[in-house]
């Protein structure tokens, strides 16, 4: 679902920072070889992630949902020198593709890949994070939030993708639509949680920025 008229969307992209060549290559390979390439963050959202990361300048980053590694590379652009990004994905078949581009980027030594269920991996990380990006299975968003909050300090930021879910969050929800039900609960949690201040941006499929008080 497009939330902006096509011409406005094109103008927005044209007047935003250019997409780095490495990310253009990764985008092309994703569309050529990987299922569900629409899951890719893409040019505009990637530049938004890069800008936010550069403003936050995180030392330790957690990403839940790596896919082919595009968003991780965007966020890595803003990390402090010597910073570390831990990224988790359940699909082991994408590991080598991710690693190829991580190593080519110059951030390879700073990006740690985890393969498996994030609900099992997160409690074992034993880290405090400055920035968390959530872009994985939607029905577990509320559970991810509960897991990561103890790992954050005041001033830490949570970025959440797909929170508008193709507009389904404002439509009648089918009884068997577990993803939309979970996202409605998650958006409410972010908006009402006493530890967080939140703004939801209608960028692509919805991006929420939440800051820990």
C-alpha positions as CSV (number, residue, x, y, z in Angstrom):
1,X,0.0,0.0,0.0
2,X,1.3,3.4,-0.9
3,X,0.7,6.2,1.6
4,X,1.9,9.0,-0.6
5,X,0.9,9.8,-4.2
6,X,3.4,8.3,-6.6
7,X,4.8,11.7,-7.8
8,X,5.3,12.9,-4.2
9,X,7.0,9.7,-3.3
10,X,9.4,10.0,-6.3
11,X,10.1,13.7,-5.5
12,X,10.8,12.7,-1.9
13,X,13.4,10.1,-2.9
14,X,14.9,12.4,-5.5
15,X,15.5,15.1,-2.9
16,X,17.0,12.8,-0.3
17,X,20.6,11.6,0.0
18,X,21.6,9.2,-2.8
19,X,21.7,5.5,-2.0
20,X,25.3,4.2,-1.7
21,X,26.4,2.0,-4.5
22,X,27.0,-1.0,-2.3
23,X,23.4,-0.8,-1.1
24,X,22.2,-0.5,-4.7
25,X,24.0,-3.7,-5.5
26,X,22.5,-5.4,-2.4
27,X,19.0,-4.2,-3.4
28,X,19.5,-5.6,-7.0
29,X,20.7,-9.0,-5.7
30,X,17.9,-9.2,-3.2
31,X,15.2,-8.5,-5.9
32,X,16.9,-11.0,-8.2
33,X,17.5,-13.9,-5.8
34,X,15.5,-13.7,-2.6
35,X,11.9,-14.4,-1.8
36,X,9.7,-11.4,-0.7
37,X,12.1,-8.6,-1.8
38,X,9.5,-6.0,-0.6
39,X,10.8,-6.8,2.9
40,X,13.9,-4.8,2.0
41,X,14.1,-1.4,3.7
42,X,15.0,0.4,0.4
43,X,16.4,3.7,-0.5
44,X,14.2,6.2,1.4
45,X,13.8,4.3,4.6
46,X,17.4,3.2,4.5
47,X,18.5,6.9,4.3
48,X,16.1,7.6,7.2
49,X,17.7,4.8,9.3
50,X,21.2,6.1,8.4
51,X,20.3,9.7,9.4
52,X,18.7,8.6,12.7
53,X,21.7,6.5,13.5
54,X,24.1,9.3,12.7
55,X,22.1,11.6,15.1
56,X,22.0,9.0,17.8
57,X,25.6,7.8,17.3
58,X,25.0,4.5,19.0
59,X,27.8,2.3,20.4
60,X,25.8,-0.8,20.7
61,X,22.9,-1.7,18.4
62,X,20.5,-4.6,18.3
63,X,18.6,-5.5,15.1
64,X,15.8,-8.0,15.2
65,X,15.2,-9.2,11.7
66,X,18.3,-9.0,9.4
67,X,16.7,-10.2,6.1
68,X,19.6,-9.5,3.5
69,X,21.4,-7.0,5.7
70,X,20.4,-3.7,4.0
71,X,19.0,-2.0,7.2
72,X,22.0,-3.2,9.3
73,X,24.4,-1.5,6.8
74,X,22.4,1.7,6.9
75,X,22.4,1.8,10.7
76,X,26.1,0.9,10.9
77,X,26.9,4.1,9.1
78,X,26.1,6.1,12.3
79,X,27.8,3.9,14.9
80,X,30.5,5.2,17.0
81,X,34.1,4.1,16.0
82,X,34.5,0.6,17.5
83,X,30.7,0.2,17.9
84,X,29.0,-3.1,17.5
85,X,25.8,-4.2,15.9
86,X,24.2,-7.5,16.8
87,X,21.6,-8.7,14.2
88,X,19.3,-11.7,14.5
89,X,17.4,-13.6,11.8
90,X,15.7,-16.9,11.8
91,X,16.6,-17.7,8.1
92,X,20.0,-19.4,8.0
93,X,19.9,-19.4,4.2
94,X,20.5,-15.7,4.1
95,X,23.6,-15.8,6.3
96,X,26.2,-15.9,3.5
97,X,24.5,-13.2,1.5
98,X,24.4,-10.9,4.5
99,X,28.1,-11.6,5.4
100,X,29.2,-10.9,1.8
101,X,27.9,-7.4,1.9
102,X,28.8,-6.8,5.6
103,X,32.5,-7.6,4.8
104,X,32.5,-5.5,1.7
105,X,31.1,-2.5,3.6
106,X,34.0,-2.0,6.0
107,X,31.7,-2.7,9.0
108,X,32.2,-6.4,8.8
109,X,34.2,-6.7,12.0
110,X,31.5,-4.7,13.8
111,X,28.5,-6.7,12.8
112,X,27.7,-9.9,14.7
113,X,25.2,-12.3,13.1
114,X,22.9,-14.6,15.0
115,X,20.7,-17.2,13.4
116,X,17.7,-18.5,15.3
117,X,14.7,-17.4,17.3
118,X,15.2,-13.9,18.6
119,X,13.1,-14.7,21.7
120,X,15.7,-17.3,22.6
121,X,18.8,-15.3,21.6
122,X,18.0,-11.9,23.1
123,X,18.1,-13.0,26.8
124,X,21.6,-14.5,26.2
125,X,23.1,-11.3,24.8
126,X,23.9,-9.7,28.2
127,X,24.3,-6.3,26.6
128,X,22.9,-2.8,27.1
129,X,21.9,-1.2,23.8
130,X,21.7,2.4,22.6
131,X,19.6,1.6,19.5
132,X,17.2,-1.2,18.7
133,X,15.6,-1.8,15.3
134,X,12.7,-4.2,15.2
135,X,11.7,-5.6,11.8
136,X,10.9,-9.2,12.2
137,X,7.7,-11.4,12.6
138,X,4.9,-9.0,13.6
139,X,3.1,-11.3,16.0
140,X,6.1,-11.3,18.4
141,X,6.6,-7.5,18.4
142,X,5.0,-7.2,21.9
143,X,7.2,-9.9,23.3
144,X,10.3,-8.3,21.7
145,X,9.5,-5.1,23.5
146,X,9.2,-6.8,26.8
147,X,12.5,-8.5,26.3
148,X,14.5,-5.4,25.2
149,X,13.3,-2.8,27.6
150,X,15.5,-4.1,30.5
151,X,18.5,-3.9,28.1
152,X,17.9,-0.1,27.4
153,X,19.0,3.0,29.3
154,X,17.5,6.5,29.4
155,X,18.0,8.1,26.0
156,X,18.1,4.8,24.1
157,X,15.9,4.6,21.0
158,X,13.7,1.8,19.6
159,X,12.9,1.9,15.9
160,X,9.9,-0.3,14.8
161,X,9.1,-1.1,11.2
162,X,5.9,-2.0,9.4
163,X,3.7,-0.5,12.2
164,X,1.0,0.6,9.7
165,X,1.0,-2.9,8.1
166,X,-0.4,-1.8,4.7
167,X,-3.1,0.2,6.4
168,X,-4.6,-2.9,8.1
169,X,-4.2,-1.2,11.5
170,X,-7.2,1.1,10.7
171,X,-9.4,-1.6,9.1
172,X,-11.7,-4.2,10.7
173,X,-9.4,-7.1,11.9
174,X,-10.2,-10.6,10.9
175,X,-10.3,-13.1,13.8
176,X,-7.4,-15.2,12.4
177,X,-5.2,-12.1,11.6
178,X,-2.7,-12.6,14.4
179,X,-0.1,-10.2,12.9
180,X,-2.4,-7.2,12.7
181,X,-3.8,-8.0,16.2
182,X,-0.3,-8.1,17.6
183,X,0.7,-4.8,15.9
184,X,-2.4,-3.0,17.3
185,X,-1.4,-4.2,20.7
186,X,2.2,-3.2,20.1
187,X,1.4,0.3,18.9
188,X,-0.8,0.8,21.9
189,X,2.1,-0.4,24.2
190,X,4.6,2.0,22.6
191,X,2.2,4.9,22.9
192,X,1.1,4.3,26.5
193,X,4.2,2.8,28.1
194,X,5.4,5.1,31.0
195,X,9.1,4.5,30.1
196,X,8.7,5.6,26.5
197,X,7.9,8.7,24.4
198,X,6.8,7.8,20.8
199,X,6.1,9.2,17.4
200,X,4.8,7.2,14.5
201,X,5.9,8.3,11.1
202,X,4.0,7.3,7.9
203,X,7.3,6.4,6.1
204,X,6.8,3.5,3.7
205,X,4.8,0.9,5.8
206,X,5.1,3.0,9.0
207,X,8.2,3.6,11.2
208,X,7.9,4.3,14.9
209,X,10.6,6.1,16.9
210,X,10.4,5.5,20.6
211,X,12.8,7.1,23.2
212,X,13.4,5.7,26.6
213,X,12.8,8.4,29.3
